[in-house]
């Protein structure tokens, strides 16, 4: 459980600053953060509300930072304030910046522990969890036994590659890196497509972890699709730096040279990817260069903490982001839930896009899915 995206993410409990006011992301993140803290308290799962600074290091970033502050207020994020250079150093003694947005409500947790706790709750409620069950087919049961009560109650057959079957009444999917493929298997739309992007982290050497107290983030550049490198303290006391964002040649490829012919071809033959690439050529080349060059990544980090040197960092873990992309090359920004037509499609609800802050938002997303399932399936 939590072997892929949930076990490879940064572990941040996001407060909801970045997201478009009124979007599902904004609403569910703010609700989800509150529910996450409450759930961790109830279950005794350790977390730290260590806060976050979004730091402007250039004068032209200050208007964007102020706009971000206004957006956070619109999203009802608690405790936000703008602080100057002196206050930045009071909170983060080694960080340099002109102005920062202080978000004390941001925290960190080990989402693997959270997911395992969810699993225990589900099993205690009577649910069964099957792992290593790769779905290859979904179809309606054959009408050989119309008198069978189970046949009427659970008419959808889900089959795996070993030929094992499960009978279902209705299906919810939340397949992350494989959400588009599972949708196609069910006879629903292949759009939006998933294009995997790998993010490689660096790790501060343990003797240098004193340089960072809370999360330190750059001001996002709206021209580029990803957030940029940041400093993330972890529950085990380590500090992650990064990530970058490069096209992954395998959907579950966490190493630089991992390669899957099918995944690679799926990505590079998709017109939406080429439209995205052509709009962001310089950014993409920069990310690729930084993926191979340690010193180039460190130069990015030194804008915030000048004391960090290449001798202070080690190559760390990687994650793969399931980036939903439409045919025009636009990153699908918000959470997407949909189903389809037909016998199977009308009994299914797909979570098509749940990128960050999905882990933070997970309990709020669950409530939204339950409401939507109830409405669609008239349960």
N, C-alpha and C positions, 0 to 999 in steps of 0.2 A: 504494500500500500504506500501511496505517496512516493513512488519510485521515480517518477518523471518530473513534470513541472512543479508539483507541490513540494517535492524533496530537493529541488535544485534552485528554488527562488531565493531572493535576498533575505527573506524573513521579516520584512518590514510590515508593520501595521500602519497602513496609510491613513491620513486624516481626511483626504478628499479635496485638496486644494486645486489640482490641475484640471479637473474635468468640467466639461461644458455645463453651465447651470441648466437645470431641468432635465439633463440626460439621466439615463438609468445608472450610468457609472457614478455620477455625482451623488444621486439620491441613495443608491445602494451602498456606496462606500462609506458615507457618513453614518448611515444606519448600521452597516456591518461592523465598523470599527467599535461602536458602542457595544454591540452584541458580542464581538470577539473578546473585549476586555471582561465583560460580564461572565461569558462562558468560561474563560480561563480562571476567573476567580472561583466560580462554582466547582470547577473540576480540579483545582489545584495545579493548573499548568503554569509554569513560571514564565513571566514576561517582564520586560523593562519599558517603562514609558520614558525613554531617554531623550525624546524630542528630535526636532530636525531644523536645521538652518538651510534655507535656499539662498545662496550667497552671490551677490553681484560683484564681479571683480573688474568690470569695465563700465565706464560711464554710460555707454549706450544700452546697457542691460537694465539700468535703473527704471526707465519707464515700463519695461516688461515686468519687472519685479512688482511694481506698484499695481499693474493691471492684474497680476496673479493674486495679490493681496485682496483686491476688490472681488475677484472671482471666488476666492476662498470664503469671503464674507457672505456672498450670495448663496454659497453652498452650505452655509451654517456650520462651518468648521470652527470648533471651540478654540479660544485662547490665542488667536493669531495676532501678531503685531510686527510692525517694521522696526528694525533696530539699526543703529549706526556702527561705525568701525570699532568704537570703544566697547560697546556692549557685545559685539561679536567676539572680541577677545576675552571678555569676562566669561562667556559661555564656552568658547573653544579657544584656549590660550594660544594655540599654534596656527589658527586659521586667520588669513588676511582677506579683507573684503571692504568694499565701500559702504555697502548696505546689505541687510539680510532680512528675509521673512522668517520669523521665528514661529515654529509650530510645535508647541510643547506637548500636544496631544498625540503626536506620532510615536510609535513604539516598535519594539522588536519581539519576536517569538519564534519558536521552532515549529514550523507548520507541519512537519512530519508528526510531531506529538499531537498536534491539534487534529490532523486527519485520522490518526489511530484512535483518538478519543471519540471522534464522530462514528468510526466503525463500531466501536464497542456499544455506543448508544443504539446504533442501527440493529445490531445483533440482539441486544437486550429487548428491543421492540419487536423481535420476531423475524428480522430480516436475515438473509443468507448472503454471504459475500463469496464470489468465485473469482479467483485470479487465474492467469494463464488461460483465458477463455477468449481466443481471438475470433471475433464474429466474421463469418464469411457470407452469411445469407439470412434474409428475413422474408418469410412468406406466410400467407394465410394457410391454416390447417386444411387438409383435404376433407371433403364432405363425406367421408366414409362412415362416420358414426354421428349422425345428426342428433341422435337421442342422448348422446353423452353430455352430461351437464358441464364437465370440464371443457369439452369441445366448444360449447357456446360461451362459456365464461372466459376461457383463455384461448382465443382463436389464432393468435399470432405465434408462429414458430420462429425462434431465433436459433441459428445453427452455428457451431464453431468449426474450425478447420479439421478437428478430429472427428467430426460427424456427430458430436453430442448436441442434444436439443434442449431448449427450455420453452415451455408454453407460457404465453403472456396475455394479459388482458389489454394493458396499455404499456407503452415504453417511453422512458425518459432517457435521453443520451446526453452525456457531457464528456466528449471523447478528446478534447484538447487538440493535440497534434494530428489526430485522425478524424476530427469531427466532419470534415467534408466527405471523406470516404465512407463513413458510417451512414451519412445522409444519402449518398448515392446507392449504397447497398439496400437502403430501405425504400428506394424509388423516389426519394425527394430530390430537391435541387442540389447540384454540385457547387453552386455559388452561395456565399463567398468561399473562395479557395483558400486553403492553408498553405502558406509559404513559411518554412522554418528558418528562423534566424538564431544563430548561436551567439551567446554572450559569454565571453571569457573574463573571469575575475582574476585580479592579483590579490595577494594576501600580504598584509604588513607582517614583518617578522615579529614574534611575540615581544621581544624587548623594545619594540617601537610602538606598540599598541597604545601607549600613553598619549600619543600625539592626537588621538581622536576620542572624544567623549560621547557624542551623539551622531546622528546622521547629518552629513554635509553634502548638499546637492548643488549643482549649477543651476543658473536660470535657464530654462529650456528655450531653445531657439525654434520658433514656430515654422521656420523653413525646412527643418530637418525632422524626420519621423521619430527619432528616439531621444531619450532624456539626456544622454551624455554621461560621462563617468562620475561616480560619486563615492563617498566614504560611508561604509555601512558597518557599524559594530554588530557583533553576533552574540547570541546567548552564551556561547562557550568562551567568550572573552577575546576571540580573534576579531580582526577588522578586515573586511573585504573591500577591495578597490575596483571600481569598474561598474558595469561591464561595458565592453564594446558591443557592436552589433554587426555580424557578418552573415551572409547567406550560408546556411548549413547544407551540406551535401547529403544529409541523412536526417530524417525527422526525429530520430532519437540518437543523434550523433553528437556525443559530448566531447569527443576528441577532435583535434584540428584536422586529422586525415581520415576521419570516419566517412564512409561513402556507401550509398545505396543507389544502384543504377535506376531503380524505379522512382525513388524520391527525387533524385537529381533531375531526371527527365521530366517528371511532373512539374517541377519548379521552372526549369529553363524553357519548356515549351508553352508556358502560360503567358499570354500576351500582357496580362496585368502586371507581371513582374518586370517585363521589359519597359513598360511605361513608367513604372516606379523608378527603375534604375536610371533611365535617361533623364529623369527630372532631378536626380540626386547623384550625378556622376562624381563630382568632387568629394562630396561627403562619403560616398561608398568607397572610393579609392583611399581616402584618409583612414577609414575604419579598417580596411584591409591591411594597410601599412602598419597601423597600430597593433593589429592582431599578431604580427610577426616581430614588431620592434618594441622591446621592453622600455627603452629610453623614451620613445615617442609617447607611450602611455604615461610614463612618469612625468614628462613635461606638462601634460594636461593636469595632472594632480598637483604639481608645484604651483599652479596659479592660485590654489587655495591654501595649501600647506607647503611653503617653500622648503621646509626642512627635509621633506621626503626625498630620498635619493634612490637610484637603481639598486644600491646595496641593501636597502631596507625592505625590498619587496621580493616575493616569490610568486611563481605562477601558481594559480589556485584552481578551483573547480570551474565548471562551465554549466550553463543552462541553455535550453532551447525554447525559444518563444514561439508559440503557435500563432503566427501573425495572419489574420484573415485579410484577404486582399480581393477587391472587386476587379472586374475586367477592364476598368479604366485606370487601374494602377493606384487606386486610392486605398490607404490603410483603413480598414473598417474600425472605427474608433470606439463605438459603443458596444455594450453587450447585445447579442442578437439571439432571440428565441424564435424558432419557427417549426412548422410541421409540414404536411403536404396533403395531396389529394389521394384518392384511391383507398383500397381496403386497408393496406398497411399504413400508408401515410396519414390517414385520418385518425390512427390510433397511436401516433408517435409525436413527441415533443422533443426537438433537438435544441440543445444549447450550442449554437453555432459559433459563438465568439465570446470567450470569457478570458481576456488577457488581464494583466495587472490593472486594477487592484482586486482581482477575483478572489484571491485567498483571504484578504481583509474582508471582502464583501460576502464571503461564502454563506453565512447564516441568513443574511438579507436576500441573497440570490435564491437560497432554498425556499424561503417564504414566498418569493415572487413566482418561482416555478410551481410550487404547490397551488397557489391561487390560479395560475394560468392553466394548469392541468385540470383543476376542478372545473374551470370555466369551459375549456375545450371539450373535455370528455364527459361533462355533466355528471360528475361523480357526487 
